[in-house]
């Protein structure tokens, strides 16, 4: 045990340089210094490489263009543009809307040309905006809370009640819909 202690002390003194002659352990200390710098260099190199690391899946994802998705989206855009063009250029829709003073799809400057065009159409008066907030049915009696353009918001209506200067009338109220007649045309609204 005493020999192990002296061997440990001797090894430590070689590392620290506390020996009787300074040249003892110099080669060992140089080796340790080289190993230390090599470890520091390897650590710096590893950190540098990890900062620029791109996972293999990311590289694959960058290289593959999602052509199917691009084609699908381009088709949807073309269909949407075609639908908008059909709405804007629809003489029937524009004439009906212009006849009641509403211009939902046509710019204001274009309405004069559309209205003046010779076109046979059936004039239809659109009802005011109606929003069903809720319905209530108790013991065979029904009521609905409606927001109707020109009426107070949240007004309670029952079957037979009239609105819009008596042009519209509530005809049916059920749990899932409210039916009105406005100038001899029937309209159904859902909550």
WOTACOR-V425014 format. One record per backbone hydrogen bond with DSSP energy under -1.0 kcal/mol. CO is the residue of the C=O (numbers start at 0). NH is the residue of the N-H. E is the energy in kcal/mol with one decimal. If there is no record, write none. Layout:
co->{CO/CO}
nh->{NH/NH}
e->{E/E}
This chain:
co->{0/1/2/3/4/5/6/7/8/9/10/11/12/12/20/22/24/25/26/27/28/29/30/31/32/33/34/35/36/37/38/39/40/41/42/43/44/45/46/54/55/56/57/58/59/64/65/66/67/68/69/70/71/72/73/74/75/76/77/78/79/80/81/82/83/84/89/90/91/92/93/94/96/106/109/110/111/128/130/133/135/137/140/142/143/144/144/145/146/147/151/154/156/157/160/162/163/166/167/168/169/171/176/177/178/178/179/180/184/186/188}
nh->{4/5/6/7/8/9/10/11/12/13/14/15/16/17/23/25/28/29/30/31/32/33/34/35/36/37/38/39/40/41/42/43/44/45/46/47/48/49/50/58/59/60/61/62/63/66/69/70/71/72/73/74/75/76/77/78/79/80/81/82/83/84/85/86/87/88/93/94/95/96/97/98/101/109/113/114/115/148/146/144/142/140/137/135/156/132/133/154/130/150/154/145/143/160/169/167/166/182/162/180/159/178/173/188/170/171/186/168/181/179/177}
e->{-2.0/-2.2/-2.3/-2.5/-2.4/-2.4/-2.4/-2.3/-2.5/-1.7/-2.0/-2.6/-1.4/-1.3/-1.4/-1.4/-2.4/-2.1/-2.0/-2.3/-2.1/-2.3/-2.3/-2.1/-2.2/-2.3/-2.1/-2.2/-2.5/-2.4/-2.2/-2.3/-2.3/-2.3/-2.4/-2.3/-2.2/-2.2/-1.6/-1.4/-1.9/-2.5/-1.8/-1.6/-1.9/-2.4/-2.2/-2.7/-2.2/-2.6/-2.5/-2.2/-2.1/-2.4/-2.3/-2.4/-2.4/-2.6/-2.3/-2.4/-2.5/-2.5/-2.3/-2.1/-2.6/-2.7/-2.4/-2.7/-2.2/-2.4/-2.7/-2.0/-2.8/-1.4/-1.5/-2.8/-1.9/-2.5/-2.7/-2.7/-2.5/-2.4/-2.7/-2.9/-3.0/-2.8/-1.3/-1.2/-2.1/-2.5/-1.1/-2.5/-2.5/-2.0/-2.4/-2.3/-1.5/-1.9/-1.9/-2.5/-2.8/-2.7/-2.9/-2.9/-2.7/-1.6/-3.0/-2.2/-3.0/-3.0/-2.9}
